[in-house]
Amino acid sequence: MGVFVFLPLVLPLTAWPIARLAEQHLHPRAATRLLTGVAVVMAVCSTVCLALVMVVGTAQLPGNPLPDGWSDSEVRAAVPYDEVAGKAAIPALVAVLAACGAMLRRHGRVRARAHRALAGTRPTGVAVLPDDVPYAYALPGGRRERVVVSTALLDRLEPAERRALFAHERAHLAARHHRFLLAVGLAARANPFLRPLRTAVAYTAERWADEDAAQVVGSRRTVARAIGKAALVSRGAPEAALAGFAAAGPVPRRVAALLGPAPAVRRWPSLFTSVGAAAWGAAAGAAVSAMSSANSAVTMVLILHAATPL
């Protein structure tokens, strides 16, 4: 394996350029899918890397439950600086699993608490709550998915702006944006180098919903006005409980994008553009990360099998 076993830990750096350029030059739908896919692949590969190095580190500990053959010199030689890297991988992997587990538990608790809060309301697609705090969010949940909005926010919007608001939140549910946000959030916890992709996806998912709402309403300016007004009236209000399902994103940038022309729908950018080079670079980084982790996993299995023959 050699030093190649560590490549998946640093290859997420190759995705940093596309994290920024995708927001500006790709259609929000394509950007969200591309960034999430790259983040998930790289996170899985870096976690596999930590697990492989952890095997070497665990085998060196006294009283470890692993087979004695796994601590042979041939196994340790497969990882450079095995004594330091192997032992450091143990707390690193534990931290990754703990962080991802905590995020999944919080996701489940918030979602369950939100559904319990709506238990007494009518089972319709929209739940209007009598509340003096202005907010609106999309609550996923299969057949129980709802658009939740407060009367305080509805009272401050014109009829056309209300339609834009509901179209925006329904777009979140239809495209399952919460899944993209959850996936990229877990990826960022698995490898901190993927945090720029998490931030970018939080923005592109909102832009995706903005563009879908503009198509439904038929006016980009109306959607921009609804977003700006909702942001103004919500200023100073406590954050909605389910903001993690659909982060608000930089409102001025979203409004400016809606006031401009609609983004072009392209399958894949040309290599001879900045965004194309960045996209291909990120894709290449994800491919190299996958090949490196797969090669390291196969090599480790063969070494461990040779160390503990049946």
Buried (B, 14 or more C-beta within 10 A) or exposed (E): BEEBBBBBBBBBEBBBBBBBBBBEBBBBBBBBBBBBBBBBBBBBBBBBBBBBBBBBBBBBEEEEEBEEBBBBEEBBEBBBEBEEBBBBBBEBBEEBBEBBEEBBEEBEEBBEEBBEBBEEEEEEEBBBBEBEBBBBBBBBBEEEBBBBBBBBBBEBBEEBBBBBBBBBBBBBBEBEBBEBBBBBBBBBBBBEBBBBBBBBBBBBBBBBBBBBBBEBBEBBBBBBBBBBBBBEBBEEBEEBBBEBBBBBBBBEBBBEBBEEEEBEEEEEBEEEEEBBBBBBBBBEBBEBBBBBBEBBBEBBEEBBEEBBEE
